[in-house]
Amino acid sequence: MFKKIVCAAILTIFLAACSNVPITGRTQLSLISQQQIVDLSDAQYSEFIANNPPLKNSDAEMVKRVGAKISKAVEEFMIKQGRQYQLSGFDWEFNLVNNKEKNAWALPGGKVVVYSGILPIAGEEDGIATIMGHEIAHVVANHGNERMSQELLLKYGYATLQEVFGENPGLAKSVFLEVYGVGSSLGMLKYSRTHEYEADRLGIIFTAMAGYDPRKSLEFWERMSADSTAAVPEFLSTHPSSISRISRIKESMPEFMGYYSK
């Protein structure tokens, strides 16, 4: 009887700590509150920006313009889904920084950074929209919280979760940096292929709602696939290959065009 009570209690805790991904409906583990993860994000973002002053040129203005359009589409989408509460604490900000890496990232709270090294592959505003939409989708889909929750549960157990954030905030920070890789790709915990496909789908929906042609996303991933310095063989990475992405995007194009035509 005692074991049954314990199991029931654990099940209750985990059910309370679960959420669902927009559109796909997939159930995910979310042990960290929105406010906790936004606070961590804001602190790390401020530190990064202090050491990486944003660029101020035409490309930087384009990044801000694209970000403004996509964030507006995200807010509209979440309201229609009845999920506007998930954007609580968001204060959107979009910056371009001087870094040769082909990279971009977004943090809970709406902070988005694009590295100048990815601009040649982006090619044009639609390409930048594809990149930013994908990264923003990771945030909206709560993928970072899910990865942090998995890592915290694996390393410390649910019973010590509050200690991680209370008595030893350094542990929470280290796990956060591992998941999001702010300022460095070293030691970053990769999103799963499920996460990546969800971010592709949601990201293109967001960009389509923002007025960007979904078919342009195919051209971006084709450029990524052709760039030997950016492409990573699928069997060496949790990320799907560009070819796999292209195939899935083509399959979902009717859905994307529906959002674009609207």
Buried (B, 14 or more C-beta within 10 A) or exposed (E): EEEEEEEEEEEEEEEEBBBBBBBBEBEBBBBBEBEBBBBBBBEBBEEBBEEBEBBEEEBBEBBBBBBEBBBBBBBBBBEEEEBBEBBEBBEBBBBBBEBEEBBBBBBBBBBBBBBBBBBEBBBEBBBBBBBBBBBBBBBBBBBBBBBBBBBBBEEBEBEBBEBBBEEEBEBBBBBBBBBBBBBEEEEBBBBBBBBBBBBBBBBBBBBBBBEBBBBBBBBBBBBBBEEEEBBEEBEEEBBBBBEBBBEBBEEBBEBBBEBBEE
